[in-house]
Amino acid sequence: MTTTATLEAVWRIEHPKLAARLTRTLRDVGLAEEVVQDAFLVALECWPRDGVPDNPAAWLTRVATNRALDRLRRTVRIDGRHQQLAFDLAELERRMPDIEAALDEDIDDDLLRLMFTACHPVLPAEQRAALALRMLGGLSTPEIARAFLVPEATVAQRIVRAKRALRDADIPFETPRGEERANRLGAVLEVIYLIFNEGYVASSGPDWLRADLSNEAMRLGRLLASLMPDEPEALGLLSLMELNASRFAARIDKTGNPILLLDQDRGRWDWSLIRRGLDGLNRAMTLAPTPGPFQLQAMIAACHARAASAAETDWIAIAAYYQALALAAPSPIVEVNRAVAVGMAFGAAQGLAIADALRDEPRLKETHLLPTVRGEMLERLGRLEEARAEFRRAAELTGNERERALLLARAGEASSGKR
């Protein structure tokens, strides 16, 4: 392995740990992340020349700690603040000979604290996602920009604003407990699932599937599940992602065009991921017999995973799970998906009735989801001209080029009556 490849691997593994460890000491997410970046820049300069150190983590910790101490000393000289932080860091520097033994001390706790801090509800969703990918995923600003297909300057601004907001709000570096923990956990789970879904169906750009982004979300989900092994919703989210990710190889053709669920070759599904997802769901259910929202969504994904063919899918069970999800976590998106399930289980007319009731929902006005579902129901009912109009409307609303082409093709098929 080349020095550059080694550094990249160490970055992904050690960046979150080092950032978490220094955030605990510095009590400032932004400063911790900056000195971690400084340490890796020094490594990029030194390792190709001097060789990779025997203990890269200890080497990086030493450099990052010294950089942080230098910054705090300058701050103390300039305005007299941060004396306690400077003292704490100097004490850490004094203990550097024992750093190898201390590297894993409380690291799980620190990572969990960092996850809850980076995903704090005080931040808008897009800032939480960018900061989580930066601090916990170790992604660079250009990588995050490519992931969400936005300018690098936009991502950089989101990260800067997120750090500033956490500092200004004086958010403590801690794992919350009780009701506050339950409230904050929801934000953490939502950020991870937001990242996964952006990879599952990209909201814009030329690719329908971004497996790299979904894989990063699963890595964060596995980290969270390992840190909170008794939290059923963390296990439920990981199960949901693994079950959905099992279909990746069958979701696009050789040219990258979408293949819808009912048309997929199930022989191409990843059955090792399915087994892991089902095992995780079973563990979650033993912890919480009354399932939460992510467990319910995993139960829906499990129905698809267990069906040997599209015709064998238990749509009645899926419709029931969506009904439970609508009660546990009501949202227009859940209702759109419930319309699909009800339409498959009990007929297109019933599904269309649910979809029609959502036509004035303001949160669905700018999304292609509702006209897509209405197009499917209308097509199955033989109302082909109306279906064509809905598919065309959906194509105008989607930002994804592959999905737009698919919807326009479906509009053409509805016009000709081919489906």
N, C-alpha and C positions, 0 to 999 in steps of 0.2 A: 504494500500500500504506500503511495506517495505521501510526502509530508503534508501536502495540501489536502489530500483525501483524509489523512489522519486528523488534521485540524478540523475539517468539516464534521467528521464523526464525533470528535470530542466536543465541538460546539453544540451539537444537537443534544448530547447526553448531559454535559456539564453546565451549559448556560442556565437552564431553569434552577438547578441546585445552587449554583453560585449566586444567582440573582436573589433567590429566596434567602440564602444565608446572610448576604449583605444587607438585604432589606430589613431583616430582623435587627441587625446591628445599627444601621444608619437611620432606620425608620423613615425612609424616603425612597419610594419606588423609582422615581426618576433618576436620582443620584446613583442608586444601586445599579440600575441598568446601564447608565453611562460608564461607570468604572468597569463593569463587566466587558462592555464593548472595547474599552481601552486595553484591557488585559488581552483580549483576543487579537487586537491589532498589534500589540507587542509580540505575541506569539507568532503572528504571521510574518513578522520581521525576523525574529530570532530563531525559530525552529528550523527553517530551511538551511540556516547557516550553522547552527550549533547542534542540530539534531533534536529529536523529540525527547523531552525529559522522561525519566523512569516513572514518575508519578505526575502526569499532566494536570490532574485536578489540583494537587497541592501546589504546583508551580503557578497555575492560574489564580488560585486563591491568594497566594503570596503577592503576586503582582497587583491584583485587583485591590487587595487590602492596602497596599502601599499607595496606590493611586488615590484611593478614598482618603487615606490619612493626609496626603499632600493637599488635597482639595480642602479638607476641613481645617487644616492648619492655616491655609491662606485666608479662609473665611474668618477664622478667629482673629487673625491679625488685622483684617480689614474692619470688621464691625463688632468683634467681641462675642458673637453668637456661636452656638454649637459647641461650647466648651465641653459639655458632658459627652457629646458624641465623639469629640476628639479624644477624650480620655478613654472612652470605651474602645475605640479603634486602636489607640496606642496599647491598651492592655492586650487586645487580640494580637497585635504585632509582637508583643513581648513573648506571647505563647506560641509563636510560629514554629519553633522546633518540634512541638507536639501536634502539628497541624494534621499529619496523616492519620493519627489516631482519632482526631476530632472531626474528620471530614463528614462522617455519616451521623454525627450526633444530632439528633432531633431533625434530620433532614426531611423526614416524612411530614413532620409537623410544620416545618418551614414551607414546604411545597404546598401543603394544604392552605396555609395562611396566605401564600402568594396567589393561589387560585381564587380564593374568596376576595382578596383585595383587588386583583386585576379585573374581576367580573362584578365589582360592586354596583348595585342598582343606581347609585348616584350618577353613573356614566350612561350616556345613550348607548343603544345596542351596538351601533357600528364602532364606537370607541372601545367598548368592552371586547369585541371580537378582535380588533386590531391589536390591542394591548395584550390580550391573551395569546395570540399567535406570536407576538414579539417576545413576551416574557417567558411563556411556558412552552411555546413551540420552537423558539429560537429562530424563527423566520426573519429574514432581512426585510427592510422596507420595500425594496423592489419585488421580493417574492410575495409579500402580502398584497402589493398593488396588482401583481399579475393574477393572484388568486381571485381577487374581487373585481378585476378588470376596471380599476380606477387609476387615476394618475398617482405617481409616487408622492407628489406634493400633497395630495389629499390624505394619503395614508400617514405621511409624516406629521401632518397637522392634527390628525385624529389622535395619534399617539402622544404628541406634545400636550394637547388639550386634556387628554385623559390623565396624564401624570400631574398636570397643574391642578386639575379638579380634585384629584385624590389628596394632593398636598394642601390645597386651600380648604378642603372640607375636613382636614385633619383626621382622615380615616385611619383607625388603628390597624396595625399589622397583626391580625389575630383571626382565629377560627371562631366565629360566633357560636353561641349556644342557645338552646331552647327555641323559642318562637323566632328569634332573629336568625338563627341558623337555618331554620326551615325556609324563611323568606329569602335569605341570601342564596341558599342551595338552588332554589328555582332559577335565579339569575345565572348561576354557573352552568346549570344543565342547559338552559336556553342558549347560552353563548356557544357551547360545544355543539349543540344540535343545529344552530344557525350555520356554523362552519361546515358541518357535515352536509346539510341540505344544499349549500351553495356549490358543493362538489357533486352532489347527487343529480341535480338539475341546475346548471349554471343559469343565473338570472339574465345574463347577457353574454355577448361574444359569439365566437364561431364554434365552440365545443358544447355539446349537450351534457357530457359527463366529464367531471374533473376529479378523477380518482385520487390524485395526489392530495387534494384538499380534504376529501372525505377521509382518507387514511390518516391525515394529521389529526382530524377530529377524533377518530377512533383511538389514536395514541393518547390524546388527552383524556378520553373517556376511560381508557384502561388505567391511566394514572389515577384518576379520581376514584375509580372502583377499588383500586388497590389501597388507596389511602382511607377509604370509607367502606370497608367490606361489608358492613352491616346496614348500609343505607340502600333500601330496596329501589328507590328511584334512580340512583346512580347505576345500579345493576340493570335496571329496566332500560335506561338510555343506551348503555353499552350493548345490551341484547338487541335492541331495536336497530342500532347502527350496523351491527354484525349481520343480522338477518337481511337487512336491505342491501348491504354491501355484497352479500353472497351472490347477488344477481348481476354484478357489474359486467362480467364477461359476456352476458347474454343481452345487455341493454342497448348495445350499439352493434351495427354491422361493420364490415371491414373498412368501410369508408367513413365511419363515425356517425352514421345516421341513426336516429333513435329506433329501437324496437320496443313496442309497448308490451306491458306485462303479459297480456293474454296471448301474445304472439311469440313469446320467448321460447327458446330451446332450453328446457329445464335440465337437460343433461349437461349444460354448460354452467350451471350454478355451482358455487363453491360449497360443497357439502361439509367440509371441515368448519367453515364459518357458520354454517347453519347449525351444526351440532354444538358449537361453542355458544351461539346465541340462544339456543333452546335450553342448554344447561344453565346459562346465566339467568334466563327467565324463570326457570324452576327454582333457583336459589332465591330470587327476588320474591317469588310467591310464598315461599316458606317463611320469609321475614315479614311479609305484609299480605295476609290473605285478602284484604280489600285493596285492589290494585290502584296505584296512582296513575296520572296521565301518561307517563312514559311507559309504565308497565302495560297499560291498555293498548298503546300503540304497538308495543312489542308483541302483544297477543294477536293483534291484527296481522302483523308481519309473519307471525308463526303460522297462522292459518294458510297463508300463501305458501310458506316454506314446506308445510306438511302435505300439500296437494300434489299428487304425482302428475297431474295435468290440469290445465285451466278449467276443464269441465268438472273436475272433482273439488274445486274450491268451495269451502263452506261459507257461502255468502250470507246465509242467515246468521251464523255466528258473528261474522264480521259486522253486519248491520247492528247486531245487539251490542257489540263492543263499541261501535261508534256512538250508539245511543248513550252508553255509560260514559264515554269520553265527553259527549256534549253536556252531560250533567256535571262531570268532574272539572272540566276546563272548557267552558263554552266559548266558541269563537265562530265567526263566519266560515273560516277555512275548514273547521271540523264539520260544519253543516254541509259544505260543498262535498266533502268526502263521504259524508253519510248519505247524501243524495245518490252518489255512485253505488254505494253498497246496497241501499234499499232498491235501487233500480235493477241491480243484478239479482237480488234475492226475491223480489216481489213484483217485478215488472217495471218497464221504462216509464209507464204513466205515473206510478207512485214516486219514482225517483225525480221525474220532471216536476211534480207538484212541490217537492221540497226545494228544488233548484229555483223554481219560479217565485217562491216566497222570499228569495234572497235578492231579487232583481233591483230593489231599492236600497240595498245595504251599501252605505257609502264606502266602507272599507274594501269593497270588491270592485269598485268602479274602474280602477286603474290596473286590474290584474286580468290575465287571460283565463284564469281558472274556471270562473262561472260560465262564460260563453262556450268554453270547451266542453264542459259537462252537459250543458243544455244542447249543444250540437250533437253529442253522442246519443242523448235520449230522444231527441227529435228524429234523428236518423233511424233509430231502432223502431220508432213509431211510424215510419214511412213518410214523415213530413219533411221531405228532402230539400225543398227550397228554403225552408226555415233553418234547417240544419246547415246548409251551405252558408247562409248569412251569418250564423253564429260562429262557424269555423273561420270565416274571413275576419270577423270582428276579433276573435281570439288572436289570429295571426297579426293583426295590427297592434295588439296590446303587448305581446311578448317581446322581450328584448333579446332573446336567444335566436340566433340565425337558424340553427338546425330545427328548433321547435317551430319556427315560423314556416319553414319549408314543409314540415310534416303537416301542419294545420292547413296550409294552402292545398297540399295534396289531398287531404281529407275533404276539403271543400269541393275539389274537382270530382272526387269519387261520389260525394253526395249528389252532385249535379247529374252525374251519369248513372247513378243507382248501382254502382259496382259493388259496394259493400253490403 
